[in-house]
Amino acid sequence: MTEERKSENALRKPRVDVVIPTYKPGKKFSRLLKMLEKQTYPIGKIIVMNTEKAFWNEKGFEGISNLQVHHLTKAEFDHGATRNRGMRFSRADIVVFMTDDAVPADEFLIEKLVGAFDQRGPEGEAVIMAYARQLPDKDCPLAERYTRSFNYPEESCLKTKADLKRLGIKTFFASNVCCAYDREKFWFQGGFIKNAIFNEDMIFAGKAVMEDDYAIAYVADAKVIHSHNYNCTQQFKRNFDLAVSQADHPEVFGGIRSESEGIRLVKQTAHYLSEQHKPWLIPGMFVKSGFKYMGYRMGKAYHMLPQWLVMKCTMNREYWLEKKEGGDRR
C-alpha cells in the first residue's frame, strides 16, 4: 500500500451502522430514531431486527430513509444469534448495538462512542467495544437511580486484563443497551454466542479480554436514557437468567466472585437513601435486593432444579424450550 493510500485511510472517518432488536416498539423507540437523526456523526444504516411482524407499524417509520427492517418470530429470537444476524447486514467499520428503549440523551452519542476506538490500553491493547453511560428515566425510583450511577459513573475508563485483580467481574461489565463494536474484530472473535439466555455482551467481553488481550472502553460522555422499574419478581427472574449465563460459561466467569459487588451496592444504596433523607425506602430496597440474591443463587444452581421450576424462575421461556428441543438459532 502506498504512503498516499495509507494517509487517505487514516483520514477517512470510520463508517457506522446501528443495529436494534425490537419487540413491540413504542414511543421510546420513536424518540430513539429521532435522536439518531440528530447525531453529529453520520450513521449509515439503522438495521432493525424486529420480533413478530404483527407488532411492527409499517407506516410509522416511512420517513426514515436509512431504516432497514428484518422480521423474525418470537421462537427465532436469541440475544446473541439475533444480533449476529443484524451485524451480517452491515459493512460498516463500527456497529452500534442498541435496545429499542434506549434513547440517546444528546446528539453526541455516536461521535463519543466512535472516538473511544482511538484509545489504547497500557500494553497497547486495542479497543474492541465501547459502551455508553445509562441515565435514569423520569419515572425511575430513587434506589434504581443510585444503581445507575453505581454501574455507570461519571468517569470514563479503559478496562484490560490488568484490571482483573482490582475490578473482578466488573472488568467484563458492558451493556448492549448501547455498545459499539469494531466489526472486523467482532467477527475475528466469532461474534456473540448462539443460544444465549442473557449476558451475551459480558461473555463476549470476557473472552475478548482474557483470550486475545483486547480493551473495553466505558464512555461516560456517550449517554442514553434507559432504566427499568422492575418489581421483586421481575428482579428475581432477571438475576436468575444472569446467573444461568454465568454458570454456563465457567471459562469466563469461573473463579470470579460477583457477590461482593452486590453487597457493596446494597450498602452504598442504603447510605445514599439515608443521605437523601428517605430512610423509609431502605426496607423495600433490602427486600428487593433479597429477591435479586435468591434469583442469582438459584440460577447458579439451575442444573439441580426440575424443569418446571426453572420455567417458573426464568424471564426467557423460549430459550429453555429451544434448548430442550436442541435447536440451533443462527
N, C-alpha and C positions, 0 to 999 in steps of 0.2 A: 504494500500500500504506500503511495507517495505521501510526502510530508504535507502537501496541499490537501489531499483527501483526508488525512488524519486531522488536520486543522478544521476542515469542514464538519467532520463527525463530532469533534469536541464542541463546536459552536452550536450544533443542532440541538434544539430543545427536545428532550425525551417525549415521545408520544404517549398519551394517557387515555385509557378507556376505563369505564366504570361498570362493574357487574353487580346486579342487585337481585337476589332471590326475593320473590314476593308471594304473599298469600293473603287474599282478601285485602289488597292495598286500599288505604283510606286517605283521609285528609293529610296525615303526616307525609305520606308518600307524595302527594301533590306538592306539598311545601318543599320536600326534598328536591324534586325535579326543578322547581322554580329557582331554588338556591343554586343548583348545579348550573343552570343557565347564566347565573350572575358571576360565576367564578372568574377570577383574573387569569387563571391558567386555562388554556384551551383544552376541551375534552373532545375526543374523537367520537367513540360510540358509547351509548348507555345501553348495556346489554341486560335485559330483564329476563330472569328465569322464573316464570310465573307458574305457581301450583294451582291447577284447576282453571281451565279457560272460562268456565261459567262465572267465575268471580272477577274476571277482568273487564273493565269498562272500555270497550273498543273506541268509543267516541270521546272519552275523557282526556286522552293524551295525543290527539291527532296533530296538534300544532308543534310537537317536538320532533324535529327532522332527524335527529341522530339517535332516536329511540329504536331499539331492535328487541322485539319480544318473542320469546320462545316458551311454549306451553308444555307442561308435564302434569301427570296425575299425582295425587297425594301419595299413592303407593310407590311412585318412582322417586319421590323426593328423598334426598340424602344430604346431610350437612356438608360432607366432603365431596361426594361424586357430583352433586348438582353444581357446585362452584367450579369444579374441574371442567364440566361441560360448558359453563359460561366462559371460562378462560379460553377454551378452544376456539371461540368465536372472535377472539381478539388477536391482533398482530402488533399491538402497541408495545412500547418498551416497559411501561409501568401499568399495572392493572390495579385499580382500587376496588376492593370489595366493600359493600355497604349492606345494611339491612334496611327494609322498607320503612322503618320507623325512626331512622337516624337522620335528623335534619341538620345540614351544615349551619353553624352559628354565624358565619360571615362568608364573605366572598373570597377568602384567602385559604380555604381548606386544602384544595388540591395543590396550590402553589407551595404551601408549607410542607405537605407530605412529600412532594417531589424533591424539594430541597434537602430533605433528610438523607437521600441516597448519595449525596456528595461527601458524607462523613466516612471516617474510618475508625475502627477500634484501636486500642493501644498497641496491638500487634499487627496492625494493618488489615484487620478483618473488614470485609466488605459488608455493607448493609443489604440484607435480603428482603426485609419487610419493615414497614414503618406504620405505627398505629396512632390513632388520634385520641385526644382527650375527650371524655364524655362528661357533659354538663347536665345537671338535673333539669327536668322539665318543670313547668309551673306548678303542676299538681303533685310533685314528688314530696313524700313525707320527710320530716326533719332528719330522722335516723338514716334514711336512704341517701339523703343529700350528703351526709358525712361519709357514708360508704363510697360515694362517687369521688369525693375529694381524697379519700384514703387510697383508692385504687388508681386514681388519675390526678396526681398532684400538679402543682403549678410549674414545676421544674421539669424540663426535658431531660432525657438520659439515653445513653447508648449501652446496651447490655451484651456482654460476651461471656464466654466460658469462664473467664477470670472472676466473674461476679457470683459464681455459683455458691461459694462458701458464705459470702456476705448476704446474698439475696435469697438463696434457696430456690424454692419453686417459683418465686416472683421473677427469676431470671428468664423464664419461658413465658411469662404473662404477656398476652397480646389479645386483641379482640377484633374479630371480623365484623363487628358492628361498623367499624370504619378502619380499614387497614390496606395499605398499598404494598404491592409486591413487585419485585423485579421479575418480569415474566420469564426471561431466559433462565435465571437462577431457580425460579419456581419449578419449572419443568425438569431442570437438571436434578432437583431434589425428588422428583417423582410426583409432584403435586400433593394435594390433600389425600389422606387415607380414604378408601372407599368403605361403605357401610359404617359410617361414623354416627354414633348416637348423639355426639356433642363434642365440643372442645377440639375440633379439627385444627383450629388456629394454634393452640398451645402445643399440640402434638407435633405439628409441622415445625413450630419454632424450636421445640426441644431437640428434634433431630437435626435441624439446621445448625444449631449452636454446638451440640455435642459431637456430631459426626463430621461436620465439614467446616467448623470454626467460622461461621458467619456471625454477624452482629444484628441485633434487633433494636430499632430506634423507636423510642416513645417521643412523640412530637406534641408538646403541651400547647403550642401555638396553633396547631391544627385541631379545631374544635367542632364537635357535633352535639346537638341536644338530644339526649337519649337516657331514659330511665324507666324502670318498671315499678309498679305498685303491687307487688306480689303479696298474697296473703300467706298464712303459715303453711297451708297445704301445698301451695304452689312453690314456696321456697323449699319445702321438703323434697318435692319431686325434682326440682331443678338441681338440687345438690346431690340427689340420688344419681341422676344421669351423669353429672360431673364426675362423681366418684367411680361410676362404671367405666367411663372413658379412661380414667387413671389406672384402674385395676386391669384393664385390657391392654395397657401399654407400659409394662414394667421397664421396658428398655428406655423409656423417657422418665417415668416418674418413680421407678423403683429406688428405694433408699432415700428419697427426698420427702421429708415430712412437711405437710402443709397445715396441720392443725394449729401450730404455733402462730401462724399468720392470722388464723381465725380468732384465736384467743386475744391476740393483740388488738384486732379490730373491735371486738366486743368491749374490751377495757377502755379503749380510746373513745368509742362511741358513747359509752356511759359517762365518761368525763366531759365530753362535748355537750351532751344533753344537760348536764348539771351546769355547765358554764352558760348555757343558753337559758337558764332558769326554767327548764322544763323537766324537772325530776320525775314527774308522774308518767313520762314516756319511757322511763328506764325499764320498769317491769315488762311492758309489752315488747320492748326490744330484746330482753333476755329470753322471753318465751319464743319469739321468732328465731332467735339465734339457736335455741334448743332444737327447734324443728329442722333448721339447717344442718346442725350437727348430727341429728338422728338420721336424716336423709343421707348424709355423707357416709356415715358408718355402715348403714345398710347397703349402700351402693358398693362400697369396698368389698363387702362380703356377699355380693349378689349371687355368686356361684353356689352358695349354700341355701338359697331361698327357692321355694317352689315357684313354678312359672306363674301361677295365679297371683301370688303375692308380688312378684316382680311387675306384673301388669298393673297392679294397683299403685305401685310406687313410682312408675315412670311417667314422664311427660311425653315420651315418644313411643307410643304403642306400635306404630308402623315399623319402627326399627326392629322390635322383637319379633313381630310377625314375619318380617323379611328374613331375619336371622334363623328363625325356626324352619322356614322353607328352604333355606340355603341359597337365597338369591344373591346375585352379584350386580348391584346397580353401578353402572359406569357413567 
